[in-house]
Amino acid sequence: MRTKREMGGVTLLGNQKVKYPDNYAPQILETFENKHQGNDYFVKFNCPEFTSLCPITGQPDFATIYISYIPDKKMVESKSLKLYLFSFRNHGDFHEDCVNIIMKDLIKLMNPKYIEVWGKFTPRGGISIDPYCNYGRPKTRWEKFAFHRLLQHDMYPEKVDNR
């Protein structure tokens, strides 16, 4: 069995006594070392059970959150990410705020080369909101990549058959 030191400080993975946070908890996020720092590659997370609260009405909002990033030295540990996303359950913010907060917290945590967060929220009142945000590390090729991807991210209309 590997020690916590060998795992880069990861403490939540495999821990059966983890308490689920009941409020916004960015401090729960953990990282580990990227063993392939010489390669540029995407890591993608899909969270189809994301929930938050409308800051005005207090009603629940449901979404699939897509997080894609190109790591540098650190990577986010998936169980900590799951617990972090769960912590939004009682958090009141607009959809656009949620995806931007998630992105900014992950930038602060990992300092990735590139990251994007896309929220596909289920409709309420007959309209769905799908905010998208991204970031490329300034003064690198990833800054231009982010701008290009922002302009192109929704070029092909989706077929909405799951909402």
DSSP file (Angstrom, degrees, kcal/mol; ACC not computed):
  #  RESIDUE AA STRUCTURE BP1 BP2  ACC     N-H-->O    O-->H-N    N-H-->O    O-->H-N    TCO  KAPPA ALPHA  PHI   PSI    X-CA   Y-CA   Z-CA
    1    1 A M              0   0    0      0, 0.0     2,-0.2     0, 0.0     0, 0.0   0.000 360.0 360.0 360.0 136.4    0.0    0.0    0.0
    2    2 A R        -     0   0    0      1,-0.1     2,-0.1     2,-0.0     5,-0.0  -0.529 360.0-122.3 -81.6 146.0    1.3    3.4   -0.9
    3    3 A T     >  -     0   0    0     -2,-0.2     4,-1.7     1,-0.1     5,-0.1  -0.362  25.0-107.8 -81.3 165.4    1.8    6.1    1.7
    4    4 A K  T  4>S+     0   0    0      1,-0.2     5,-3.1     2,-0.2     6,-0.5   0.862 122.3  55.4 -59.3 -35.6    0.1    9.6    1.7
    5    5 A R  T >45S+     0   0    0      1,-0.2     3,-1.5     3,-0.2    -1,-0.2   0.924 107.3  48.0 -63.9 -43.7    3.5   11.0    0.9
    6    6 A E  T 345S+     0   0    0      1,-0.3    -1,-0.2     2,-0.1    -2,-0.2   0.805 109.7  54.5 -65.4 -28.5    3.9    8.7   -2.1
    7    7 A M  T ><5S-     0   0    0     -4,-1.7     3,-0.6     3,-0.1    -1,-0.3   0.351 120.0-109.7 -87.9   6.2    0.4    9.7   -3.2
    8    8 A G  T < 5S-     0   0    0     -3,-1.5    23,-0.2     1,-0.2    -3,-0.2   0.779  73.9 -51.2  74.6  26.5    1.3   13.4   -3.1
    9    9 A G  T 3 <S+     0   0    0     -5,-3.1     2,-0.4     1,-0.3    -1,-0.2   0.536  87.7 156.8  89.4   6.0   -0.8   14.2   -0.1
   10   10 A V    <   +     0   0    0     -3,-0.6    -1,-0.3    -6,-0.5    -3,-0.1  -0.537   4.1 161.3 -68.3 121.8   -4.1   12.7   -1.4
   11   11 A T        +     0   0    0     -2,-0.4    -1,-0.2     4,-0.0    -7,-0.0   0.598  60.5  57.6-117.7 -18.0   -6.1   11.9    1.8
   12   12 A L  S >  S+     0   0    0     16,-0.1     3,-2.0     2,-0.1     2,-0.2   0.833  77.4  96.4 -88.0 -33.7   -9.7   11.5    0.5
   13   13 A L  T 3  S+     0   0    0      1,-0.3     3,-0.1     3,-0.0    64,-0.0  -0.398 103.4   3.9 -63.0 123.7   -9.3    8.7   -2.0
   14   14 A G  T 3  S+     0   0    0      1,-0.3     2,-0.7    -2,-0.2    -1,-0.3   0.349  95.0 131.6  83.3  -6.1  -10.2    5.3   -0.3
   15   15 A N    X   -     0   0    0     -3,-2.0     3,-0.8     1,-0.2    -1,-0.3  -0.715  38.4-169.3 -83.1 114.3  -11.2    7.0    2.9
   16   16 A Q  T 3  S+     0   0    0     -2,-0.7    -1,-0.2     1,-0.2    -4,-0.0   0.581  78.7  61.8 -80.3 -10.1  -14.5    5.6    3.9
   17   17 A K  T 3   +     0   0    0      2,-0.1     2,-0.2    -5,-0.0    -1,-0.2   0.079  68.8 138.5-106.4  23.7  -15.1    8.2    6.7
   18   18 A V    <   -     0   0    0     -3,-0.8     2,-0.5    -6,-0.2    -6,-0.0  -0.509  47.6-138.0 -71.8 132.4  -15.2   11.3    4.5
   19   19 A K        -     0   0    0     -2,-0.2    -2,-0.1     1,-0.0    -1,-0.1  -0.794  17.0-124.9 -91.0 128.7  -17.9   13.7    5.5
   20   20 A Y        -     0   0    0     -2,-0.5     2,-0.1     1,-0.1    64,-0.0  -0.580  30.6-116.8 -71.8 129.9  -19.8   15.3    2.6
   21   21 A P        -     0   0    0      0, 0.0     4,-0.1     0, 0.0    -1,-0.1  -0.388  17.5-158.1 -68.2 144.7  -19.6   19.1    2.9
   22   22 A D  S    S+     0   0    0      2,-0.1     2,-0.3    -2,-0.1    -2,-0.0   0.309  74.7  34.5-106.5   8.7  -22.9   20.8    3.3
   23   23 A N  S    S-     0   0    0     66,-0.1    65,-0.1    68,-0.0    66,-0.1  -0.975 110.5 -56.4-153.0 162.2  -21.7   24.2    2.1
   24   24 A Y        +     0   0    0     -2,-0.3    64,-0.1    64,-0.1    -2,-0.1  -0.108  57.5 177.1 -43.3 123.2  -19.3   25.6   -0.5
   25   25 A A    >   +     0   0    0     59,-0.4     3,-1.5     1,-0.1     4,-0.2  -0.595  21.2 161.1-140.0  73.0  -15.9   24.0    0.3
   26   26 A P  G >  S+     0   0    0      0, 0.0     3,-1.5     0, 0.0    -1,-0.1   0.764  74.4  72.3 -64.9 -22.3  -13.0   24.8   -2.0
   27   27 A Q  G 3  S+     0   0    0      1,-0.3    57,-0.0    57,-0.1    -2,-0.0   0.641  83.3  69.7 -67.3 -13.0  -10.6   23.8    0.7
   28   28 A I  G <  S+     0   0    0     -3,-1.5    -1,-0.3    52,-0.1   -16,-0.1   0.675  74.2 109.0 -78.5 -16.8  -11.5   20.1    0.2
   29   29 A L    <   -     0   0    0     -3,-1.5     2,-0.3    -4,-0.2    49,-0.1  -0.352  49.6-170.7 -64.8 137.4   -9.8   20.0   -3.3
   30   30 A E        -     0   0    0     47,-0.3    47,-2.7    -2,-0.1     2,-0.3  -0.908   5.2-156.9-127.0 156.1   -6.6   18.0   -3.4
   31   31 A T  E     -A   76   0A   0     -2,-0.3     2,-0.3    45,-0.3    45,-0.2  -0.819   4.5-164.4-125.2 166.5   -3.9   17.6   -6.1
   32   32 A F  E     -A   75   0A   0     43,-1.9    43,-2.4    -2,-0.3     2,-0.2  -0.944  39.4 -81.6-142.7 165.4   -1.3   15.1   -7.1
   33   33 A E  E     -A   74   0A   0     -2,-0.3     2,-0.7    41,-0.2    41,-0.2  -0.443  36.5-124.3 -73.1 135.9    1.7   15.3   -9.3
   34   34 A N    >   -     0   0    0     39,-2.8     3,-0.6    -2,-0.2    -1,-0.1  -0.715  19.3-163.8 -75.8 115.7    1.3   15.0  -13.1
   35   35 A K  T 3  S+     0   0    0     -2,-0.7    -1,-0.1     1,-0.2     3,-0.1   0.468  83.8  54.4 -81.5  -1.5    3.6   12.2  -14.1
   36   36 A H  T >   +     0   0    0     36,-0.2     3,-2.1     1,-0.1    -1,-0.2  -0.308  59.8 145.8-127.3  48.4    3.5   13.2  -17.7
   37   37 A Q  T <   +     0   0    0     -3,-0.6    -1,-0.1     1,-0.3    -2,-0.1   0.707  68.9  62.7 -63.0 -21.0    4.5   16.8  -17.6
   38   38 A G  T 3  S+     0   0    0     -3,-0.1     2,-0.4     2,-0.0    -1,-0.3   0.579  96.1  72.8 -79.0  -9.5    6.3   16.5  -21.0
   39   39 A N  S <  S-     0   0    0     -3,-2.1     2,-0.6    33,-0.1    -3,-0.1  -0.840  72.2-142.7-107.1 142.3    3.0   15.7  -22.7
   40   40 A D        +     0   0    0     -2,-0.4     2,-0.3    30,-0.0    32,-0.1  -0.924  41.5 146.8 -98.6 123.0    0.1   18.1  -23.5
   41   41 A Y        -     0   0    0     -2,-0.6     2,-0.3    30,-0.2    -2,-0.0  -0.990  44.0-110.9-154.3 155.2   -3.1   16.2  -23.0
   42   42 A F        -     0   0    0     -2,-0.3     2,-0.4    28,-0.2    28,-0.2  -0.671  17.2-163.2 -89.6 143.3   -6.7   16.8  -21.9
   43   43 A V  E     -B   69   0B   0     26,-2.3    26,-2.3    -2,-0.3     2,-0.4  -0.998  16.7-165.7-118.0 129.0   -8.3   15.5  -18.7
   44   44 A K  E     -B   68   0B   0     -2,-0.4     2,-0.4    24,-0.2    24,-0.2  -0.963  10.8-169.9-125.4 133.1  -12.1   15.7  -18.8
   45   45 A F  E     -B   67   0B   0     22,-3.3    22,-2.6    -2,-0.4     2,-0.5  -0.953   4.6-163.0-116.6 138.6  -14.6   15.3  -16.0
   46   46 A N  E     -B   66   0B   0     -2,-0.4    20,-0.2    20,-0.2    -2,-0.0  -0.989   4.8-174.8-120.9 123.2  -18.3   15.0  -16.5
   47   47 A C  E >   +B   65   0B   0     18,-2.7    18,-2.2    -2,-0.5     3,-0.8  -0.842   6.9 174.1-119.0  92.5  -20.6   15.6  -13.5
   48   48 A P  E 3  S+     0   0B   0      0, 0.0    -1,-0.1     0, 0.0    18,-0.1   0.483  74.6  56.3 -79.5  -0.7  -24.2   14.8  -14.5
   49   49 A E  E 3  S+     0   0B   0     16,-0.1     2,-0.2    13,-0.1    15,-0.2  -0.038  70.3 144.9-121.5  32.2  -25.6   15.3  -11.0
   50   50 A F  E <   -B   63   0B   0     13,-1.6    13,-2.2    -3,-0.8     2,-0.4  -0.495  22.8-179.7 -71.7 136.3  -24.5   18.9  -10.2
   51   51 A T  E     +B   62   0B   0     34,-0.4     2,-0.3    11,-0.2    40,-0.2  -0.992  10.9 159.0-136.4 147.4  -26.9   20.9   -8.1
   52   52 A S  E     -B   61   0B   0      9,-1.8     9,-3.1    -2,-0.4     2,-0.4  -0.863  36.3-103.2-147.0-178.7  -26.9   24.4   -6.7
   53   53 A L  E     -Bc  60  92B   0     38,-2.8    40,-1.8    35,-0.4     6,-0.1  -0.909  27.4-112.7-116.9 143.1  -29.6   26.8   -5.5
   54   54 A C     >  -     0   0    0      5,-3.0     4,-1.8    -2,-0.4    40,-0.1  -0.563  25.3-141.1 -65.3 128.8  -31.0   29.9   -7.2
   55   55 A P  T  4 S+     0   0    0      0, 0.0    -1,-0.1     0, 0.0    37,-0.1   0.676  96.8  40.6 -70.6 -14.6  -29.8   32.9   -5.1
   56   56 A I  T  4 S+     0   0    0      3,-0.1    -2,-0.0    37,-0.1    36,-0.0   0.878 129.5  21.0 -96.0 -51.1  -33.2   34.6   -5.5
   57   57 A T  T  4 S-     0   0    0      2,-0.1    -4,-0.0     1,-0.0     0, 0.0   0.690  88.7-131.8 -95.3 -20.1  -35.8   31.9   -5.1
   58   58 A G     <  +     0   0    0     -4,-1.8    -1,-0.0     1,-0.3    34,-0.0   0.491  58.2 143.1  78.6   2.4  -33.8   29.2   -3.3
   59   59 A Q        -     0   0    0     -6,-0.1    -5,-3.0     1,-0.1    -1,-0.3  -0.447  56.6-102.0 -74.6 150.0  -35.1   26.6   -5.8
   60   60 A P  E     -B   53   0B   0      0, 0.0     2,-0.4     0, 0.0    -7,-0.2  -0.446  29.4-155.5 -73.3 144.2  -32.6   23.9   -6.8
   61   61 A D  E     -B   52   0B   0     -9,-3.1    -9,-1.8    -2,-0.1     2,-0.4  -0.955   7.8-156.5-116.0 139.7  -30.9   24.0  -10.2
   62   62 A F  E     +B   51   0B   0     -2,-0.4    60,-2.8    60,-0.2     2,-0.3  -0.918  21.0 154.6-120.0 142.6  -29.6   20.9  -11.9
   63   63 A A  E     -BD  50 121B   0    -13,-2.2   -13,-1.6    -2,-0.4     2,-0.5  -0.984  43.6-119.9-155.3 162.7  -26.8   20.6  -14.4
   64   64 A T  E     - D   0 120B   0     56,-1.8    56,-2.9    -2,-0.3     2,-0.5  -0.975  34.2-155.3-101.8 127.3  -24.2   18.5  -16.0
   65   65 A I  E     -BD  47 119B   0    -18,-2.2   -18,-2.7    -2,-0.5     2,-0.5  -0.916   5.1-162.2-106.0 126.7  -20.8   20.2  -15.5
   66   66 A Y  E     -BD  46 118B   0     52,-3.0    52,-2.5    -2,-0.5     2,-0.5  -0.941   7.3-175.6-108.6 125.6  -18.0   19.5  -17.9
   67   67 A I  E     +BD  45 117B   0    -22,-2.6   -22,-3.3    -2,-0.5     2,-0.4  -0.986   5.4 173.9-122.3 121.7  -14.5   20.3  -16.8
   68   68 A S  E     +BD  44 116B   0     48,-2.3    48,-2.6    -2,-0.5     2,-0.3  -0.991   8.0 165.6-126.3 136.0  -11.6   19.8  -19.3
   69   69 A Y  E     -BD  43 115B   0    -26,-2.3   -26,-2.3    -2,-0.4    46,-0.2  -0.991  37.0-134.7-148.2 157.2   -8.1   20.9  -18.6
   70   70 A I  E     - D   0 114B   0     44,-2.6    43,-2.2    -2,-0.3    44,-1.2  -0.951  39.2-140.9-108.2 109.6   -4.5   20.5  -19.8
   71   71 A P        -     0   0    0      0, 0.0   -30,-0.2     0, 0.0     4,-0.1  -0.229  22.4-176.2 -73.6 159.2   -2.4   19.9  -16.7
   72   72 A D  S    S-     0   0    0      2,-0.7   -36,-0.2    38,-0.2   -33,-0.1   0.415  74.0 -27.7-111.4-101.6    1.0   21.2  -15.9
   73   73 A K  S    S+     0   0    0     37,-0.3   -39,-2.8    38,-0.3     2,-0.3   0.792 126.3  48.3 -90.2 -30.7    2.6   20.0  -12.7
   74   74 A K  E     -A   33   0A   0     36,-0.6    -2,-0.7   -41,-0.2     2,-0.3  -0.833  59.6-165.7-116.8 150.8   -0.5   19.3  -10.6
   75   75 A M  E     -A   32   0A   0    -43,-2.4   -43,-1.9    -2,-0.3     2,-0.3  -0.958  28.3-111.5-128.7 149.7   -3.7   17.5  -11.3
   76   76 A V  E     -A   31   0A   0     -2,-0.3     2,-0.4   -45,-0.2   -45,-0.3  -0.634  30.2-122.6 -82.1 137.7   -6.9   17.5   -9.3
   77   77 A E     >  -     0   0    0    -47,-2.7     4,-1.9    -2,-0.3   -47,-0.3  -0.657  19.2-135.0 -80.5 133.2   -7.8   14.3   -7.5
   78   78 A S  H  > S+     0   0    0     -2,-0.4     4,-2.4     1,-0.2     5,-0.1   0.830  98.5  51.3 -66.6 -37.9  -11.2   13.1   -8.6
   79   79 A K  H  > S+     0   0    0      2,-0.2     4,-2.4     1,-0.2    -1,-0.2   0.916 111.4  48.8 -67.0 -39.5  -12.8   12.2   -5.3
   80   80 A S  H  > S+     0   0    0      1,-0.2     4,-2.4     2,-0.2    -1,-0.2   0.883 111.0  51.4 -65.2 -35.9  -11.9   15.7   -3.9
   81   81 A L  H  X S+     0   0    0     -4,-1.9     4,-2.9     2,-0.2     5,-0.2   0.911 108.7  51.1 -65.0 -41.9  -13.4   17.2   -7.0
   82   82 A K  H  X S+     0   0    0     -4,-2.4     4,-2.2     2,-0.2    -2,-0.2   0.933 112.5  45.4 -59.8 -46.6  -16.6   15.2   -6.5
   83   83 A L  H  X S+     0   0    0     -4,-2.4     4,-1.3     2,-0.2    -1,-0.2   0.888 112.6  51.9 -65.2 -39.0  -16.9   16.4   -2.9
   84   84 A Y  H  < S+     0   0    0     -4,-2.4     3,-0.5     2,-0.2   -59,-0.4   0.942 111.1  46.0 -61.8 -49.0  -16.1   20.0   -4.0
   85   85 A L  H >< S+     0   0    0     -4,-2.9     3,-1.4     1,-0.2   -34,-0.4   0.877 109.7  55.5 -63.4 -36.7  -18.9   19.9   -6.7
   86   86 A F  H >< S+     0   0    0     -4,-2.2     3,-2.1     1,-0.3    -1,-0.2   0.821  94.1  70.0 -61.8 -30.4  -21.2   18.4   -4.2
   87   87 A S  G >< S+     0   0    0     -4,-1.3     3,-0.5    -3,-0.5    -1,-0.3   0.634  85.5  67.8 -66.9 -11.9  -20.6   21.3   -1.8
   88   88 A F  G X  S+     0   0    0     -3,-1.4     3,-1.9    -4,-0.3   -35,-0.4   0.562  72.2  96.8 -79.0  -8.1  -22.5   23.6   -4.2
   89   89 A R  G <  S+     0   0    0     -3,-2.1    -1,-0.2     1,-0.3    -2,-0.1   0.833  96.9  26.2 -53.7 -38.7  -25.7   21.7   -3.3
   90   90 A N  G <  S+     0   0    0     -3,-0.5     2,-0.5    -4,-0.2    -1,-0.3   0.185  99.2 112.8-108.4  14.9  -26.7   24.4   -0.7
   91   91 A H    <   -     0   0    0     -3,-1.9   -38,-2.8   -40,-0.2     2,-0.8  -0.766  58.8-144.3 -93.7 128.5  -24.8   27.2   -2.4
   92   92 A G  B     +c   53   0B   0     -2,-0.5     2,-0.3   -40,-0.2   -38,-0.2  -0.827  44.2 123.1 -97.7 110.5  -26.9   30.0   -3.9
   93   93 A D        -     0   0    0    -40,-1.8   -37,-0.1    -2,-0.8    -2,-0.0  -0.979  60.7 -95.4-157.5 155.6  -25.4   31.5   -7.1
   94   94 A F     >  -     0   0    0     -2,-0.3     4,-2.3   -40,-0.1     3,-0.3  -0.326  42.8-107.4 -68.3 158.4  -26.4   32.1  -10.7
   95   95 A H  H  > S+     0   0    0      1,-0.2     4,-2.0     2,-0.2     5,-0.2   0.901 120.1  52.1 -54.2 -46.0  -25.4   29.5  -13.3
   96   96 A E  H  > S+     0   0    0      1,-0.2     4,-1.6     2,-0.2    -1,-0.2   0.865 109.4  50.1 -62.3 -36.8  -22.8   31.8  -14.8
   97   97 A D  H  > S+     0   0    0     -3,-0.3     4,-2.9     2,-0.2     5,-0.2   0.916 106.4  55.6 -67.4 -43.0  -21.3   32.4  -11.4
   98   98 A C  H  X S+     0   0    0     -4,-2.3     4,-2.5     1,-0.2    -2,-0.2   0.937 109.4  44.5 -57.2 -49.9  -21.1   28.7  -10.5
   99   99 A V  H  X S+     0   0    0     -4,-2.0     4,-2.3     1,-0.2    -1,-0.2   0.887 115.4  48.3 -66.8 -36.1  -19.0   27.8  -13.6
  100  100 A N  H  X S+     0   0    0     -4,-1.6     4,-2.6    -5,-0.2    -1,-0.2   0.892 111.4  49.8 -69.8 -38.4  -16.7   30.8  -13.2
  101  101 A I  H  X S+     0   0    0     -4,-2.9     4,-2.6     2,-0.2     5,-0.2   0.933 111.2  49.6 -63.3 -45.5  -16.2   30.0   -9.5
  102  102 A I  H  X S+     0   0    0     -4,-2.5     4,-2.1    -5,-0.2    -2,-0.2   0.941 112.9  46.9 -58.2 -48.5  -15.4   26.4  -10.3
  103  103 A M  H  X S+     0   0    0     -4,-2.3     4,-2.3     1,-0.2    -2,-0.2   0.935 113.4  47.5 -60.8 -47.2  -12.9   27.4  -13.0
  104  104 A K  H  X S+     0   0    0     -4,-2.6     4,-2.4     1,-0.2    -1,-0.2   0.878 110.8  51.6 -65.1 -38.0  -11.2   30.0  -10.8
  105  105 A D  H  X S+     0   0    0     -4,-2.6     4,-2.0     1,-0.2    -1,-0.2   0.904 111.7  47.1 -63.9 -39.9  -10.9   27.6   -7.9
  106  106 A L  H  X>S+     0   0    0     -4,-2.1     4,-2.6    -5,-0.2     5,-0.5   0.848 110.5  52.0 -72.5 -33.3   -9.3   25.0  -10.1
  107  107 A I  H  X5S+     0   0    0     -4,-2.3     4,-2.2     2,-0.2    -2,-0.2   0.944 111.6  47.1 -63.2 -47.2   -6.9   27.5  -11.6
  108  108 A K  H  <5S+     0   0    0     -4,-2.4    -2,-0.2     1,-0.2    -1,-0.2   0.880 116.5  45.7 -60.9 -38.7   -5.8   28.6   -8.1
  109  109 A L  H  <5S+     0   0    0     -4,-2.0    -2,-0.2    -5,-0.2    -1,-0.2   0.925 132.1  11.3 -70.7 -47.9   -5.4   24.9   -7.1
  110  110 A M  H  <5S-     0   0    0     -4,-2.6   -36,-0.6    -5,-0.1   -37,-0.3   0.697  77.1-139.6-110.3 -24.3   -3.5   23.5  -10.1
  111  111 A N     << -     0   0    0     -4,-2.2   -38,-0.3    -5,-0.5    -4,-0.1   0.978  36.4-166.4  52.7  58.6   -2.3   26.4  -12.3
  112  112 A P        -     0   0    0      0, 0.0     3,-0.1     0, 0.0    25,-0.1  -0.245  30.9-123.1 -71.8 163.3   -3.2   24.4  -15.4
  113  113 A K  S    S-     0   0    0    -43,-2.2    24,-2.6     1,-0.3     2,-0.3   0.897  95.1  -2.2 -68.2 -40.7   -2.0   25.3  -18.9
  114  114 A Y  E     +DE  70 136B   0    -44,-1.2   -44,-2.6    22,-0.2     2,-0.3  -0.991  67.8 176.1-150.4 147.4   -5.6   25.5  -20.1
  115  115 A I  E     -DE  69 135B   0     20,-2.2    20,-2.4    -2,-0.3     2,-0.3  -0.984   5.1-174.6-153.1 147.4   -9.0   24.8  -18.5
  116  116 A E  E     -DE  68 134B   0    -48,-2.6   -48,-2.3    -2,-0.3     2,-0.4  -0.995   5.3-164.8-140.3 146.5  -12.6   25.1  -19.5
  117  117 A V  E     -DE  67 133B   0     16,-2.7    16,-2.4    -2,-0.3     2,-0.4  -0.998   7.2-175.6-132.5 129.3  -15.8   24.6  -17.6
  118  118 A W  E     -DE  66 132B   0    -52,-2.5   -52,-3.0    -2,-0.4     2,-0.5  -0.991   8.4-159.0-129.2 124.9  -19.2   24.2  -19.3
  119  119 A G  E     -D   65   0B   0     12,-2.8     2,-0.7    -2,-0.4   -54,-0.2  -0.913   4.1-167.2-106.3 126.3  -22.5   24.0  -17.4
  120  120 A K  E     -D   64   0B   0    -56,-2.9   -56,-1.8    -2,-0.5     2,-0.2  -0.853  19.3-167.5-110.9  93.2  -25.5   22.4  -19.1
  121  121 A F  E     -D   63   0B   0      8,-1.7   -58,-0.3    -2,-0.7     8,-0.2  -0.575  21.6-115.7 -87.1 142.3  -28.4   23.4  -16.8
  122  122 A T        -     0   0    0    -60,-2.8   -60,-0.2    -2,-0.2     7,-0.2  -0.431  45.7 -90.3 -71.8 151.0  -31.8   21.8  -17.1
  123  123 A P        -     0   0    0      0, 0.0     2,-0.4     0, 0.0     5,-0.2  -0.265  39.4-177.4 -66.0 145.3  -34.6   24.2  -18.0
  124  124 A R  B >  S+F  127   0C   0      3,-1.9     3,-0.9    -3,-0.1    -3,-0.0  -0.982  77.4   8.0-135.3 133.3  -36.6   26.1  -15.5
  125  125 A G  T 3  S-     0   0    0     -2,-0.4     3,-0.1     1,-0.2    -1,-0.0   0.769 134.4 -59.7  67.3  24.9  -39.4   28.3  -16.7
  126  126 A G  T 3  S+     0   0    0      1,-0.2     2,-0.4     0, 0.0    -1,-0.2   0.599 117.5  92.1  83.5  11.5  -39.0   27.0  -20.3
  127  127 A I  B <   -F  124   0C   0     -3,-0.9    -3,-1.9    -5,-0.1     2,-0.3  -0.999  55.4-154.5-141.4 138.4  -35.4   28.1  -20.8
  128  128 A S        -     0   0    0     -2,-0.4     2,-0.4    -5,-0.2    -6,-0.1  -0.806   9.0-150.4-105.8 153.6  -32.0   26.4  -20.2
  129  129 A I        -     0   0    0     -2,-0.3    -8,-1.7    -8,-0.2    -2,-0.0  -0.991  11.2-176.4-125.2 128.7  -28.8   28.2  -19.6
  130  130 A D        -     0   0    0     -2,-0.4   -10,-0.2   -10,-0.2     2,-0.1  -0.663  11.0-170.9-125.7  74.6  -25.5   26.7  -20.6
  131  131 A P        -     0   0    0      0, 0.0   -12,-2.8     0, 0.0     2,-0.4  -0.401   0.7-168.8 -72.2 144.3  -22.6   29.0  -19.5
  132  132 A Y  E     +E  118   0B   0    -14,-0.2     2,-0.3    -2,-0.1   -14,-0.2  -0.995   9.1 171.5-131.6 134.6  -19.1   28.3  -20.7
  133  133 A C  E     +E  117   0B   0    -16,-2.4   -16,-2.7    -2,-0.4     2,-0.3  -0.982   3.9 178.3-139.7 154.9  -15.8   29.8  -19.5
  134  134 A N  E     -E  116   0B   0     -2,-0.3     2,-0.3   -18,-0.2   -18,-0.2  -0.949  11.2-158.1-150.1 171.1  -12.2   29.1  -20.2
  135  135 A Y  E     -E  115   0B   0    -20,-2.4   -20,-2.2    -2,-0.3     2,-0.4  -0.980   2.3-166.6-154.0 135.7   -8.7   30.2  -19.4
  136  136 A G  E     -E  114   0B   0     -2,-0.3   -22,-0.2   -22,-0.2     7,-0.1  -0.993  43.8 -96.2-122.8 136.7   -5.3   29.8  -21.0
  137  137 A R    >   -     0   0    0    -24,-2.6     3,-1.0    -2,-0.4     6,-0.7  -0.245  51.5-105.8 -54.3 127.4   -2.1   30.7  -19.1
  138  138 A P  T 3  S+     0   0    0      0, 0.0    -1,-0.1     0, 0.0     3,-0.1  -0.161  97.6  16.0 -58.4 146.8   -1.2   34.2  -19.9
  139  139 A K  T 3  S+     0   0    0      1,-0.3     2,-0.3    -3,-0.1    -2,-0.1   0.736 108.6  96.1  62.5  26.6    1.8   34.9  -22.2
  140  140 A T  S X> S-     0   0    0     -3,-1.0     3,-1.4    -4,-0.1     4,-0.8  -0.850  94.0 -98.9-131.0 171.3    1.8   31.3  -23.5
  141  141 A R  H 3> S+     0   0    0     -2,-0.3     4,-2.0     1,-0.3     5,-0.1   0.738 118.7  69.2 -62.0 -20.4    0.4   29.6  -26.5
  142  142 A W  H 3> S+     0   0    0      1,-0.2     4,-2.3     2,-0.2    -1,-0.3   0.755  89.1  61.5 -72.5 -24.0   -2.5   28.5  -24.2
  143  143 A E  H <> S+     0   0    0     -3,-1.4     4,-1.7    -6,-0.7    -1,-0.2   0.927 109.4  41.0 -65.5 -44.3   -3.7   32.1  -23.9
  144  144 A K  H  X S+     0   0    0     -4,-0.8     4,-2.5     2,-0.2    -2,-0.2   0.879 112.6  55.6 -69.2 -38.2   -4.3   32.2  -27.7
  145  145 A F  H  X S+     0   0    0     -4,-2.0     4,-2.8     1,-0.2     5,-0.2   0.911 106.5  51.2 -58.8 -43.3   -5.7   28.7  -27.6
  146  146 A A  H  X S+     0   0    0     -4,-2.3     4,-2.4     2,-0.2    -1,-0.2   0.913 110.0  48.5 -62.4 -43.8   -8.3   29.8  -25.0
  147  147 A F  H  X S+     0   0    0     -4,-1.7     4,-2.0     2,-0.2    -1,-0.2   0.932 113.7  46.7 -62.6 -45.4   -9.4   32.7  -27.1
  148  148 A H  H  X S+     0   0    0     -4,-2.5     4,-1.6     1,-0.2    -2,-0.2   0.922 113.5  48.5 -62.2 -44.4   -9.8   30.6  -30.2
  149  149 A R  H  X S+     0   0    0     -4,-2.8     4,-1.6     1,-0.2    -1,-0.2   0.868 108.2  54.9 -66.7 -35.7  -11.7   27.9  -28.3
  150  150 A L  H  < S+     0   0    0     -4,-2.4     4,-0.3     1,-0.2    -1,-0.2   0.916 110.3  46.2 -61.5 -43.0  -14.0   30.5  -26.7
  151  151 A L  H  < S+     0   0    0     -4,-2.0    -1,-0.2     1,-0.2    -2,-0.2   0.806 123.4  34.5 -69.0 -28.7  -14.9   31.7  -30.2
  152  152 A Q  H >< S+     0   0    0     -4,-1.6     3,-1.6    -5,-0.2     4,-0.2   0.491  85.6 102.4-103.3  -5.7  -15.4   28.2  -31.5
  153  153 A H  T 3< S+     0   0    0     -4,-1.6     3,-0.2     1,-0.3    -1,-0.1   0.757  93.0  28.4 -60.2 -28.6  -16.8   26.3  -28.5
  154  154 A D  T 3  S+     0   0    0     -4,-0.3    -1,-0.3    -3,-0.2     4,-0.1  -0.157  77.4 125.0-125.5  40.1  -20.5   26.3  -29.6
  155  155 A M    <   +     0   0    0     -3,-1.6    -1,-0.1     1,-0.2    -2,-0.1   0.777  68.8  57.0 -71.1 -26.5  -20.2   26.4  -33.4
  156  156 A Y  S    S-     0   0    0     -4,-0.2    -1,-0.2    -3,-0.2    -4,-0.0  -0.912  90.4-125.9-112.3 112.4  -22.3   23.3  -33.9
  157  157 A P        -     0   0    0      0, 0.0     2,-0.1     0, 0.0    -2,-0.1  -0.241  28.2-124.8 -56.9 138.1  -25.8   23.4  -32.4
  158  158 A E        -     0   0    0     -4,-0.1     2,-0.8     1,-0.0    -4,-0.0  -0.460  10.6-122.0 -81.9 156.0  -26.5   20.5  -30.1
  159  159 A K        -     0   0    0     -2,-0.1     2,-1.0     2,-0.0     3,-0.1  -0.897  27.6-151.7 -94.1 111.6  -29.4   18.2  -30.4
  160  160 A V        +     0   0    0     -2,-0.8    -2,-0.0     1,-0.2     0, 0.0  -0.754  45.5 132.5 -91.7 103.4  -31.2   18.5  -27.0
  161  161 A D        +     0   0    0     -2,-1.0    -1,-0.2     2,-0.1    -2,-0.0   0.289  60.6  63.9-130.6   6.7  -32.9   15.3  -26.3
  162  162 A N              0   0    0     -3,-0.1    -2,-0.1     1,-0.1    -1,-0.0   0.224 360.0 360.0-118.0  14.9  -31.9   14.6  -22.7
  163  163 A R              0   0    0    -41,-0.0    -1,-0.1   -42,-0.0    -2,-0.1   0.382 360.0 360.0-125.3 360.0  -33.6   17.5  -21.0
